[in-house]
Amino acid sequence: MLPWVVRRTRLPLLSLRCAHCRAESATTGRGRFRVNANGRRLDVWLLVACVSCDRTSKLTVHERAPVRSIGPAELHGYRVNDPELMASTLLDPLLARRNRFALDWTGAWRLETPPARLGEAWPVQVEVAFDDPVPVRPERLIAHGLGLSRNQVRRRIKCGIPLHRPTSAGFTFTVMAGD
């Protein structure tokens, strides 16, 4: 079984309407949090900037949360702008739903495949794993990885999931011998 891995190369852009220029433009994380304390309550925002006009906006991470409800390590990560915490926060589907944005993964991932073995016996089984929740159509991923057209993929690939629907979960497929 050949292992393929889909890896993130950078954080995805956000599809979010800019409050200043009113364009449906992609925004990108600045890599900064803003933490505001009001008594025993905390507000935490993730700062993002519009690609078009560079205006900064805030995405709500925690709103009026009791101080004790946020762990000390997480709170420290917010205060020092921890890059790993920023990435995991940005990739959180609950944050996207609450702040009404979608992730644009175009150009933000790569497929790592082992070198092709020309003398390998057919059929060949491939296991695809995802390091991050990159939504990609299996049909396009397989075509890219094998250098085939999508029609050839439909003819030569046996897979247990629909090839035309985006997925971000690992899957396996079998490549049958060519015509």
N, C-alpha and C positions, 0 to 999 in steps of 0.2 A: 504494500500500500504506500503510495506516494503522499507525503504531507505538503499541503499548500497552506500558507498563512497570509491573511489579510491584516496589514498593519497600518496604523495611522502615521502619516508623515508630519502632520501639523494639525492644529485644532481646526475643526470645520468653521466655515463662516455661518452667520446667522441670517435667516431671512426674516427681517423685522422692519416695520415701517418706521422711518426716522421722524421724530417729532418736530425737527427743525426744517428739513428740506422737503418733507412729506412724500418723498419718493420711497417706493418699496425697494429698499436697497439693503444689500448685505452689510452686516456689521461684524466686527471682530472684537474679541476680548482684548483688553489692555493688559490683562494679567494682574488686575488689582481688585481688591475688595474694599468696601467702605463699611466700617463698623461704627454705629452710633449708639451710645448708651443713654437711656432716659430712665433714671431711677434704677429699678431692678429689671428693666426690660431692655432688650437689644434689638436693633434693626441691622441686618446685614444685606448689602447689595453687591452685585457683581457689576463692575463698570465696563461698558462696551462703547465703541466709537463707530460712527457711521463711516463707511468707506468713501462715500461721495463728498460729504461736507466736514468730516472729522469731528463732529459734535459728539460729546459724551452723554450717554444715557445710563440709567440704572435698571438692573433686573433684580427684583426682590428675591432674596434667598431665604431670609427669616424676617418676619414682621412682628414686632412687639412680643418677641419670645422671651420667656423668663431666662435669666442668666444661667440658672442651674440646669436648664434643659439642653444646653449646648456643652458638650464635653470640653475639658480644658485643652486637650490636644487640638481639637477642631477649632476652638476659639483662637488658640495661638496661631494656627494655620491661616485663619482669616486676617489676623493682625499683621503677620509677616508676608502675606501674599504668596503663600506656598503654591508653586506651579502645579503640583500633583492634585492638590485640593481644588484648584481652579479648574483643571481639566475634568475631574470627576463631577464637580458641580455643574459645569457647562454641559456635560453629557447626560445629566440626570433628566429623564423624561418628565418627571413631575415639575421641574423648574421650567421646562419648555412649555408645558401645558399651562401652568400658572401665569407665565409671562407672555404667552401667545406668540411663540416664535418656532421656526423649524430650522433644523440644521442642514446646511448645504455642504455635502461631502465632496463636491467636485474638486479634483486635484489634491485631496487631503489624505489619500491612502495609496498603498502600493500592494501588489501581489508578489509574494516571495515563493518561488517554486524551485525545486531541486533541478539540476541539469538533466536534460532529456537523455534517456538511454535508448539508442536506436535499436539495439538487439533485443529489447525486452519482449517477452511473450505477450500476446493479446489474449484476452482483454486485460486492461490495466485499471486498477482501482485507485481512486484519489480521495483523500480526506481533506476537506477544507475547514480550517479553524479561523475564528475571528478574535483578534486581540481587543478590539473595540467594537461597539455596535454600529458598524458601517453598513447602511442598507444598500445592497447591491443586487442586481438581478443575476441569478446563477447562470443564465444563458450567456450574458455578456462577460461575466467573470471567466467562464470556461472558454469562451471564444478567445478572449484576450490571453489566457494562460496557455492555450494549446496552439494559438495562431490559426484558428479555423474560422470559417464564416458561421453565422448563426444558423444557416440552413444545414451545414455539415454537423453542427452541434446537435440539432434536433434529430438527425439521422443516426449519429454515432454514439450518443450519450444515453445511458440508462440511469435514471435518478429517481429517488423516492419522493421528491418534493416538486412542486410546480416550478418550471424553469423561467417563467415569465413574470413571477411576482418577486419583488425585492425581499431579501432576507438578511438578517444580521446574526443568524444562528449557524453554527457549524453543520455541515452536511457531507455526505459521501456520494460519489458517482462513479460509474464504470464507463470507460472508453472502449468501444468495440473497434475491431479492425476496420481499416478504410476499404472503400470500394475498389 
